[in-house]
């Protein structure tokens, strides 16, 4: 039983490492503002088109940044959930053997 729990913990750590290598992005204004994050929800970069930056007022820019960040984090959450669900399904399949099923 402890072996299965150890395997589950190792699998979770593998997933976390894999999520660190997956990039997602959120864009607004046709790509003029782009936020890049890992699937572990760590913001890696924010790119703002220089011409758009010059023309936008700060309130508009702040609102659009929030939208772009939330889009990136939503994509990251979706990927993370998909990975964890797949791992849980695999793990539960393996646990069936513990109960002679």
C-alpha positions as CSV (number, residue, x, y, z in Angstrom):
1,X,0.0,0.0,0.0
2,X,2.8,2.4,0.9
3,X,4.4,1.6,-2.4
4,X,1.3,2.7,-4.2
5,X,1.2,6.0,-2.2
6,X,4.9,6.6,-3.0
7,X,4.2,6.0,-6.7
8,X,1.3,8.5,-6.5
9,X,3.5,11.1,-4.9
10,X,6.2,10.5,-7.6
11,X,3.6,10.8,-10.3
12,X,2.3,14.1,-8.9
13,X,5.9,15.5,-8.9
14,X,6.4,14.4,-12.5
15,X,3.2,16.2,-13.5
16,X,4.3,19.4,-11.7
17,X,7.7,19.3,-13.5
18,X,5.9,18.7,-16.9
19,X,3.5,21.6,-16.2
20,X,6.5,23.8,-15.7
21,X,7.6,23.1,-19.3
22,X,4.2,23.9,-20.8
23,X,3.6,27.5,-21.9
24,X,0.1,29.1,-22.2
25,X,-0.8,32.6,-23.1
26,X,-3.6,35.1,-22.9
27,X,-4.0,37.8,-25.5
28,X,-6.2,40.8,-25.9
29,X,-6.5,43.5,-28.5
30,X,-5.6,41.2,-31.3
31,X,-2.3,40.2,-29.6
32,X,-1.2,43.7,-28.7
33,X,-1.1,42.6,-25.1
34,X,0.1,39.1,-24.4
35,X,0.7,37.3,-21.1
36,X,2.7,34.0,-21.0
37,X,2.5,31.6,-18.1
38,X,3.5,28.1,-17.3
39,X,0.8,25.5,-16.8
40,X,1.7,25.7,-13.1
41,X,0.3,29.3,-13.2
42,X,3.6,31.1,-13.0
43,X,3.6,34.3,-15.1
44,X,6.8,34.3,-17.2
45,X,6.4,37.3,-19.5
46,X,4.1,40.2,-20.4
47,X,4.4,41.6,-23.9
48,X,2.8,44.9,-24.8
49,X,3.1,46.3,-28.3
50,X,5.1,49.6,-28.0
51,X,2.7,51.6,-30.2
52,X,-0.3,50.4,-28.3
53,X,1.4,51.2,-25.0
54,X,2.0,54.8,-26.2
55,X,-1.6,55.3,-27.2
56,X,-3.4,53.5,-24.3
57,X,-4.3,55.2,-21.1
58,X,-3.3,53.6,-17.9
59,X,-6.8,52.5,-16.8
60,X,-7.4,50.8,-20.1
61,X,-4.0,49.1,-20.0
62,X,-4.6,47.9,-16.5
63,X,-8.0,46.4,-17.3
64,X,-6.7,44.7,-20.4
65,X,-3.7,43.3,-18.5
66,X,-6.1,41.7,-15.9
67,X,-8.1,40.2,-18.7
68,X,-5.0,38.7,-20.5
69,X,-3.6,37.4,-17.2
70,X,-6.9,35.7,-16.4
71,X,-7.0,34.1,-19.8
72,X,-3.5,32.7,-19.4
73,X,-4.3,31.4,-15.9
74,X,-7.5,29.8,-17.1
75,X,-5.7,27.9,-19.8
76,X,-3.1,26.9,-17.2
77,X,-5.8,25.7,-14.9
78,X,-7.5,23.7,-17.7
79,X,-4.2,21.9,-18.6
80,X,-3.4,21.3,-15.0
81,X,-6.8,19.7,-14.3
82,X,-6.6,17.5,-17.4
83,X,-3.1,16.3,-16.3
84,X,-4.3,15.6,-12.8
85,X,-7.4,13.8,-13.9
86,X,-5.4,11.5,-16.2
87,X,-3.0,10.8,-13.4
88,X,-5.8,10.1,-10.9
89,X,-7.5,7.8,-13.4
90,X,-4.2,5.9,-13.9
91,X,-3.6,5.8,-10.1
92,X,-7.1,4.5,-9.3
93,X,-6.7,1.8,-11.9
94,X,-3.5,0.7,-10.2
95,X,-5.2,0.8,-6.8
96,X,-7.8,-1.7,-8.0
97,X,-5.2,-4.4,-7.7
98,X,-4.8,-3.6,-4.0
99,X,-8.4,-4.7,-3.4
100,X,-8.3,-7.8,-5.7
101,X,-10.4,-6.1,-8.3
